[in-house]
Every structure is written in C-alpha cells, then in structure tokens.
Amino acid sequence: MCPPAAAVFAVLTACVACAPGRGQQLNYRPIIGVLAQENLPGDQSAPAPSYIAASYVKYLEGAGARVVPIRINRTEEEYTKIFYSINGLLLPGGDVDIQTSQFSRAARIFYNLALKANDAGDFFPIWGTCQGFQQLSVLTANKNLLTLTDTKSVALPLTFTAAANSSRLFQSFPKDLMQSLSEENITANFHSWSLSVQNYTRNYKLKKFYRVLSTNNDGVKEFISTMEAKHFPFYAVQWHPEKSPFEWIDKPGMVHTTSAVRASFYTASFFVSEGNVTHTLMTYHMF
C-alpha cells in the first residue's frame, strides 16, 4: 500500500439539492465523495486523526467535479445519507489495513450500497487508486489475495490486455496517449502489495466481476495494474494518475512529463464524466 501524501484536504460541509433519476438528463455539476482514512499510528505531525491527500481533490476538481470529504467513524445511517447526496466515490491510496480499518469499514458500506443501486438501475460509479484498488479487490473476493511486489517507488509502462481498447475506461483515450502509456515509464507505483495475475485467475469471484485492462511486472511477479468491473461502473488502478500534476516530492517514481499529466487528465475526466450520469439524490446536510 502507498504512503500518505503530506498535503491534507480541509474538511468541507455541503448541502446537496435533489436531482432527477437516472436517464432523464446529464448532470453537469457532479459531486464526487473522497473517503478519508486514519493517519498512521504515532504520527505526531498529523493535525487531525484522519486525512485526505489534496492531490485527489485537485485531480477531480481539475476535471470539473465538486468534491466533498467522507469522514471515517460515521454510522451506517450517515453513510447511506451521504451516498444519496453524491454522484460517485473515489477510494484513494494510503497505508491502512484494508480489512480492519475504519476506511475499510466505510468502503464496504458504500460498495454494498453501490451494488444495490446499480442493480436497481441507479447509476453510481466507484474509482479506486492504489490502496483503493486493493480495497475493491478485497471487497469483491471477500478475502485478501494481495502479494508482496517490488514496486515501492517506480514508474512503469502499462502492458495492455486485449480488452483495453474496447474498455469503458480506455476506449476514448487518444491513440498517442495509449502508446505513451504502453511504452513510457509514466505510471507512478508506490505500493508494496499487489494483486497478482495468478491470484486473480485462481479466484472465481474476481474473474467473474472484473475485466483486466493492464498488467505490470516487477521482474518476478506479474500483477494487475488496471481493471474495471464487467457489469458495474467500478474502476481500479494500482498506479497513481493524480500524482503527476499535483505532487512534487523529489523521489523515484514521480513523473511530470507531458504524457503523464495527460494520462492524469484523461483518467479524471473519464471518471467525472461517469458522475455526470444522474444518480438519484436526496437533500441532506452531510456533516
């Protein structure tokens, strides 16, 4: 899992107006929730017990979304109210336990609500980055199938599968950007755990639920770097598209090339466009 960024997004309050049900019109004022997570134990520099890295907020706002934080340690009733006040959810990278943390608990509640909503025809997308990718795999498989990889601070090209070009995520990407993603070291990896292709292949629930769009290799193990659900608007990247335009820590794996920044914009733009599909909203004071 990836370490938290230094920047912390300040807590907002929001009141969301009602919107018509799916299929009536597009919503050009999408609201995306970003799930907060616990700070690392013993971090004396942390100004609060939980945080959201600012890069995720900028990433979504740069593509035209409004962003609201979703705090941990809330009741299931509160999370249900929030669910019906937003148009999508981003599960960010970080370094918490994806089975026992408050981040994991809240993610599970939203995941189950999204499954039910989408099954009922009420469109609700979820995006997972790094830890968020891993969290989605655990929620779907109902077990932790991650394995250690040598991918702590490295930029890699994506090895696209045959499904990538026809995928919902990548089908509208410019051809030259797809070529850059496949040939240049522009996807930032800051994780020690990965979902190996072997473990994915051996697990019926994951194979049934997700389509693999890209893989990577640490020199020993092949792991999944991008996937999307087959029948739900759920997307997951093990790499960090938000870092290239918005994080400037000088360390290996941080890439700020034009191609990397374009990849960031196109992934954010895609997910925010998913939020444009109207999700049935109710009026709530979220916090």
Secondary structure, 3 states (H helix, E strand, C coil): CCCCCCCCCCCCCCECCCECCCCCCECCCCEEEEECEECCCCCCCCCCCEECCHHHHHHHHCCCCEEEEECCCCCHHHHHHHHCCCCEEEECCCCCCCCCCHHHHHHHHHHHHHHHHHHCCCCCCEEEECHHHHHHHHHHHCCCCCEEEEEEEEEECCEECCCCCCCCCCCCCCHHHHHHHHHCCCEEEEEEEECEHHHHHHCHHHHHHEEEEEEEECCCCEEEEEEEECCCCEEEECCCCCHHHHCCCCCCCCCCCHHHHHHHHHHHHHHHHHHCECCCECCCECC
